[in-house]
Amino acid sequence: MRKQLSFRSLMAIGIAVSLHSTCFSQTNSEPDALSTKLIRMQTDNPFFSASKLHLQAPDFGKIKHEHYEPAFEFGMKEQLEQVQRIAENNELPTFENTIVALEKTGETLKRVQSVFFNMSSAHTDPTIQSIEETIAPKLAAHSDDIYLNKKLFSRVEQLWAKRDSQSWNEEQQRLLKEYFESFIRAGARLNEEQQTRVRAINEELSSLTTQFQNNLLAITKERGVVIDSVSELDGMSDADIAAAKEAAKAKGLDGKYLLTITNTTRQPVLLSLKNRETRKRVWLASANRGLGENGGLDNRPLVAGMARLRAERARLLGYSTHAAFTLENQMASTPVAAFKMLRDLVPGVVAKAKSEAVDIQRLMLVDALQGEPQPWDWEYYSEKVRAEKYKVDENLIKPYFEMESVLKNGVFYTFGKLYGIRFSERTDLPVYHPSVRVFDVLSKDGEQIGLFYADYYQRDSKRGGAWMDAFISQSRLLNQKPVVVNVMNIPQPAAGEPTLLSLDHVTTMFHELGHGVHGLFSAVEYPSLSGTSVPRDFVEFPSTFHEDWAIHPEVLANYARHYKTGETIPKDLLDKSIAANKFNKGYETLEYLSAALLDLGWHSISESEVPKDVESFERELLKKFEVDYLPVPPRYRTSYFAHIWSGGYSASYYAYLWSEVLAADAFAHMKSIGGLTFENGKIYRDKVLSRGGTREVMQQYKDFRGQEPSVDALLIRRGLK
């Protein structure tokens, strides 16, 4: 998940997390108001003024690559001048002349960064990558120039000292707290020598992060598996084989087939490939990414460098580790709490995975394969077990999950029932790629709530995974309505073929629009507290909560229709699909736990403990936490773990499971009080989705639920109880 960042969150990003590279910058020039005015007058750069399109949506018809760098440079200079005026104000600091004034700064920079950083992920190219490499260290330094401004911090500190004697409302108190803590965590109280070193670390980290991200996109292309004969693809559907043939042809490999590598260690194609050697090639291509294999790109030096710099920065700021620094302002509060949650699950999850392996080995013996399953065997044979136990074949289900029906009759239907909204497609707004679609989001009475962009198809210019972003964040102060985008990587079908989805892709569409409505329903005053501006281990709660509606009987009955006949999915197939949804959860939970423990392990070491041998460190870490089970590797290995090295989830990948505890408990509660109704949706919208960061998040949860969550619903959701 990613969103457009406000002033405070953009400034904090250079210290707290890294969303793509970092998200703010510096200029070394002295403020010069006249020069910035002249620059504005001499250019037609579309970022230099608010878009004239509906709700200030980005004008992709006018935006060109050559506009980015000048807009970044001007935007940084403009904001530095604005901030300096606040710092130099001779009047006593007030909430209005300091905090609100800061919220209003950086308008040009916000416009360019909201577009650029989505493009760097969703539709990049060598020019954008080059710009990012140039601008990233400047953005990091700009963050430091503001957060390490002594006069500015003094004004914020004075307001903090008298907070208890003021009549500020809850949202104002929260905003001041966020600012004060962000200054402290940036190093505002360090001495000059320490601040100089923090600046250098932030700048170097931004460069390494950008390099890692760009490498990962190149590696994904590099690791595609070329297949010579169609016989090696036995088990794949005709449509998938046709898509592989077209993918190879696009690369100049006529007569061959190309299996592309997706984001995670496991690959969807492994479900259907009968040829064991082909499965092995695909899995090894995925699992050995970023290790420099056969002269390929090597991410290990970047990973070690980032881990070392993060640990050093944490020490300078007074924390034992980067994990301790990161988790201080999360729901978990400490690495101990995060580790405990994960480790408490390990014994039961490992036992569950090993029990699942018994059935897999039984079916492997039918094919004369003895011994423990290999990682490339698990998904193929687990799918056979699933078909045997539940009499469900993925290829029989997919025709009922045609993408247009899933989107309109499933996702939009559900959100309409819950929140009384409707989505109306429009074609008059320019987009950044022909496959991107735009929808008005309207209330029951037709009032505009915001705009929703949908970018669902996989392409070479897009990084792996799925996420939400915001081109415009809601704010009453700035009179802005939200403009959000969902990005996914659904394989493009062959020309003329329908887009038939796996259940995983279906639930991801619900998940990402869950993030989307967290931004769309935001109803706050200040942009820094808008939408998804909440702790990492809460931000996945609204998105995960919406996943389970994908398999809710009423919802399924509305969208799960055969793309040719229109026939509703048969009840027995529907019942089996719902039951089968809990299948293989030992595997899925263990691969997640392994990745989450890897993340915390990397970020719970000092700079002197950063290993020279990345792979040995990884193996020892998995063994230490007793998750080193050969058939079930981590969902992400270190060398391509984008979430934690370039995606903002360092020491926070555990947050998905933490949030899932909340989501499962909340969904079970909503089912118990009537389920899919507007009345229930209104409570959830009012107490959670509209609040952004204006209230402490556990209090938000209790406002909705009436109590703190229990883990019982999670265990049931994952089939572990």
Residue, then its C-alpha position, 0 to 999 in steps of 0.5 A: m500500500r502506498k498513498q500520496l504523502s502530506f508535508r509531515s509524512l513526507m518529511a518523516i519518510g526519510i527517517a521512518v520508512s522508505l516508500h520507493s526511494t524516500c519522498f522528500s528532498q533538499t536544495n543547497s541553494e539559499p532561498d530566493a523568492l524572486s528566482t522561484k517566481l521567475i522559474r514559474m513564469q518562464t515555463d509551462n510545466p503542468f506541475f507548477s499549478a493545480s490541474k484544471l481537470h476534475l478534482q485536480a486529477p493529474d493531466f497525463g495528456k500534458i505531463k512529459h518526462e522532461h517536466y519531472e526534474p524541474a518540478f522537483e527542483f522548483g518544488m523543493k526550493e519553493q517549500l524550503e522558502q515557505v518553511q524558512r518563513i515559518a521558522e523566521n516568524n518573529e511572532l510567538p508560535t501558535f498552532e495556526n502560524t506554525i503547524v497549519a502553516l506547515e501543512k500548507t507548504g510544498e504544493t508543487l512538490k506534492r503534485v510532482q511526487s504523487v505522479f512521479f512515484n506512482m509512475s516509478s512503480a506502475h509505468t517506469d522506463p530508463t528515463i524515469q529510473s535515471i531521474e529517480e536515481t538523481i532526485a532520491p538523494k536530494l529528496a532525502a537531504h531536503s527532508d533533513d534540511i527541514y526536520l533539522n532546522k533548529k528554529l523551526f523545531s524550537r517553535v514546534e517544541q514550544l507548542w508541545a510544551k504548552r499543549d495541556s493548557q490549550s483548547w485544541n481539539e483531538e485532531q489538532q492535538r494528534l497533528l501536533k504530536e505527529y509533528f513533534e515526534s517526527f522532529i525528534r525521530a529525525g534527529a532534531r535533538l542530536n548534536e551537529e556532528q551526529q546530525t551531519r552523519v544522519r544526513a549522510i546516512n539518509e542520502e546514501l539510503s535513498s540511493l541504495t533503495t532506488q537502486f534496489q527497486n530498479n534492480l528488482l524490475a530488471i531482475t524480474k525480466e532477466r529471470g523469465v523462463v524460456i520454454d522450447s516445446v509446448s509439451e513442457l507446458d502440459g497442464m496449463s490452460d490453452a489461454d495461458i499457453a497462448a499468453a506465454k507464446e505471445a509473451a515470447k514473441a514480444k521478446g523476439l522469441d518466435g516459436k517459444y514460450l515465456l513464463t514470467i516471474t511474479n513478485t513472490t517466491r512461489q509462482p502461480v504457474l506451478l499450480s498446473l505444470k505437470n512437468r517436474e523439470t519445468r516446475k523446478r526451472v520456474w521455482l529456481a528462477s524465482a527463488n534465486r533472484g538477486l543473487g548474481e547467478n550466472g552473471g545476473l544482477d546481485n542485490r546482496p551488497l545493497v541489502a547489507g548496505m541498507a541494513r548497516l546504515r539503518a542500524e547505525r542511524a537507529r543507534l545515533l537516534g538512541y535506539s538499540t536497533h532499527a526495529a526498535f526505532t520503527l516499532e516505537n510508534q506502531m501498535a506493536s510498540t516493541p520488537v519483543a511484542a512483534f516477535k512474540m506474536l509471530r513465534d507463538l504461532v510457529p509451532g502450530v503452523v509448522a505442525k499444520a504444514k507438515s500434516e498437509a505434506v502427508d497428503i502431498q507425499r501420498l499423491m507424489l507416490v502415485d507419480a513414483l516420486q519418493g521422499e520429502p516434497q521439494p518447493w517446486d512440488w508443493e503447489y502442484y500436488s497441493e492443488k491435486v489434494r485440494a481437487e481430491k478433497y473438495k472436488v474443485d479444479e482451479n480451471l473449472i472455477k476461473p470461468y466464473f471469475e471473469m474480471e469485469s464481472v468480478l469488478k462490477n458485480g463483485v467489488f463495486y456491488t459489495f462496496g455499494k451495499l456496505y457504503g451506499i456508493r456507486f462507481s461510474e466509469r468516465t473516459d474523458l480524463p487522460v490516463y498514463h497507460p491505455s489499460v488504466r480506467v477511471f471511475d467517479v465515486l458517488s454517494k447515494d444522492g449523487e454527490q462526488i466523493g472522489l475519483f478511482y483509477a484502476d490499473y490491473y494488468q501486468r506489464d514489463s514497466k510495472r513492479g510486482g505486487a499490488w498497491m494503492d496510491a493517492f494522486i490527491s489526498q482528502s483535506r478540508l484545510l486544502n479543500q481537496k477531495p481524494v483521487v486514488v489508484n489501485v495497481m495490480n499485476i493480473p496477467q494479460p490474456a491473449a488477444g480476444e480472450p477474456t480475463l479469467l481470474s484466480l481466487d487470489h486475484v479476486t480477493t486482492m481486488f477486494h483488498e486493494l479497494g479496501h485501501g482505496v476507500h480508506g483514502l476515499f472516505s477520509a473526512v479530516e481537516y489536515p492532510s498529514l492525518s488523511g486517509t491511510s496516514v496510520p501506523r503500518d500495523f493498522v493500515e492493512f486492517p481496512s484492506t484485509f477486512h474487505e477480503d472476506w466479502a469476496i467469498h461471502p455467499e451473497v456476493l459470490a452469487n452476484y458476480a461468480r457467473h460463467y463468462k460464456t453462459g452467464e450461469t451462476i456458479p453451481k451451489d456445490l462448486l460454490d460450497k466446495s470453493i468456500a471450503a477449499n479457501k481454507f485449504n493449504k493454510g499451513y503452507e501459506t501461513l508458514e511462508y508468511l511467518s518465515a518472511a516476517l521473521l526474516d524482516l525482523g531478524w535483519h532489522s534487529i541487529s547492530e551495524s557490526e552484526v550485519p553479515k557478509d554472507v547473506e544466504s548463510f544469515e538467512r538460513e541461520l535465521l530461519k533455523k533459529f526461529e524453527v521455520d526452516y522447513l525445506p518444502v515451504p520457503p519464505r514468501y520472499r527471500t532477502s534478495y528480492f524482499a521489496h516490501i522491506w528494502s524499498g517498499g516502506y515495510s522495514a521491520s513491519y512486514y509482521a503488520y499484515l498478520w497483526s492487521e489480519v487479527l483485527a480484520a478477522d475479528a471485525f468481519a466476524h463481528m459484522k457477520s454476527i450483527g447482520g452482515l452486508t448492510f448499509e447500517n453496518g457499513k456506515i458504522y465502520r465508515d464513521k468509526v474507522l475509514s473516515r478517521g485517518g490518523t485523527r484518533e489513536v488506532m486501537q481506540q478507533y477499533k474499539d469505537f467500532r467493535g466495542q472491545e479489543p480483538s481476540v485471535d480466535a477469528l484469525l485462527i478460524r479464518r486461516g483454518l488453524k482452529 
